[in-house]
Amino acid sequence: MRGAGYGWLAVAIVAEVIGTSALRASAGFTRLLPSLVVVTGYGVAFYCLSMTLKTMPVGIVYAIWSGVGIVLITLVAIVLYRQVPDLAAVAGLSLIVAGVVVLNLFSRMQAH
């Protein structure tokens, strides 16, 4: 069942990245289309995240969701907004990724 959880989680991550990426374009929710993308993206993300939690522990899910999301948002910011991370940011992102990998490979945490 955990495999299905990873599928839901992947969709949740992509939807959250889309929603977060549209936040800047929404101009404080004053532009309709980007605002709708934000609301839809977060709605889909949280629905899929809730489905993930049926088969996976919340700590693992949130670590993966936030860690992968942070990395993907950084890549989107580089491409769309030319916001290139400095060495300290790259080091921090690397530590986040390492933490997610350690949780997935070595944690024995299980869903109830």
C-alpha positions, -999 to +999 in steps of 0.1 A: +000+000+000+029+023+006+035+025-032+001+041-037+010+066-010+041+076-029+019+082-060-004+105-041+026+122-025+042+129-059+009+145-071+007+165-039+042+178-043+037+188-080+004+206-071+020+224-042+049+236-064+025+248-091+004+267-065+035+282-048+050+292-081+017+310-090+017+330-058+041+357-071+021+360-103-011+364-083+002+398-071-013+394-036-044+377-050-053+407-072-050+388-105-077+363-111-061+335-131-029+331-111-050+333-079-072+305-092-040+285-099-028+290-063-061+280-047-065+250-070-029+239-066-031+240-028-065+223-028-052+194-049-020+193-029-038+190+005-063+165-008-035+143-022-015+148+010-045+135+030-047+104+008-010+098+014-015+099+051-038+068+049-008+046+043+022+065+054+033+081+087+028+119+089+064+126+098+078+108+068+052+123+045+058+158+056+096+155+055+094+143+019+067+168+009+085+198+023+120+187+013+113+178-023+090+209-025+118+232-013+142+219-039+117+221-067+106+256-058+142+266-057+146+252-093+115+270-104+128+303-089+161+299-107+143+293-141+114+318-138+127+345-116+165+343-120+169+338-082+201+318-081+209+304-046+243+311-031+267+285-017+250+286+018+216+280+002+229+251-018+245+236+013+213+240+033+193+224+004+217+195+003+213+189+041+175+189+036+178+163+008+202+142+029+177+143+058+148+131+036+170+103+022+180+092+057+144+091+068+134+070+038+162+046+039+167+041+076+136+050+095+114+022+108+084+045+114+052+030+102+016+042+098-010+029+122 
